[in-house]
Amino acid sequence: MRLMHTSLPEFKLKMQGAVVKESPNKKLEIKGLENLNAAKMQSLRTGRIEHAVEELAALKEVDKVEVVVMPRVPETMHTVIVKGYTKDKTPVKAILEVINIIHPTEEVELEGFSQVDDRRPRIGGH
C-alpha cells in the first residue's frame, strides 16, 4: 500500500520541491489542506500534479505557484462524531450524525485566467 499512496507531508514536500527545481526564488502556496492532519494521496495523481507545478514554475512570468485542493463534487456527505468525555478524559458517550457540505466549484478559483488546461479525467474515470 505504501507504493500506491503519498503521505500528506510528503505531498507538500514534493510540491515545494517541484517549484524549487525550476527556481529557488519562486513561491508556493497550498490551499485546501489546512484542516487535514493526516491523509494519503494517490501517488500517480501526486506525480501528475507535481509535473503541473513544475510546468508553471518554469514559466518566466510566474512568480508564485498556488495549488488549491477542493472537492470535485460540490456536495459531499460527511459523518459528524460528537463525543463527550469526563474530566479525566474517559469516554462517556458518542453520537453519530451526518451533514452535507456544499463546496464552491472550481469557477471560483479560475476567475481571471484566460488559459485553463483541464487535464482531469471524466468523473469516475480516474
Protein Blocks (a to p, Z undefined) as FASTA:
>chain_A
ZZmpccfklmmmmmmmmmmmmomkbccddehjlmpmbdcddfklmmmmmmmmmmmmmpmk
lmbdcdddddfblbacdddddddddfkopafbdcddddddddddfklmmgoiabdcdfbd
cehiZZ
